[in-house]
Amino acid sequence: MATTSRYANLPVLTHVGADGRVVSYLSRRFLPPGSSMPLMVGVTVTQGDRLDLIAARTFGDPEQFWRICDANHALDPFELTATLGRVLRIASPQF
């Protein structure tokens, strides 16, 4: 798993079923409180903006859109760019 994945630091757990079958899974990821994340910059949503484009501009990687979701307490990424003029919190990456 990539070190920049939102699941990178989660432990892998296992469950042994009644039939003896072992199933591996990642432990639950709890969202950090976005307001406590160190602010890197605020980005104003403009026409045609998408989170992957904003992530590419700010982090250099479009797959880091989830960091913007975390910093803005968003479960639905599309809600973040639905309103033009909204200022999104872009938090410094925490590794």
Secondary structure, 3 states (H helix, E strand, C coil): CCCCCCCCCCCEEEEECCCCCEEEEECCCCCCCHHHCCEEEEEECCCCCCHHHHHHHHHCCHHHHHHHHHHCCCCCHHHHHCCCCCEEEEECCCC
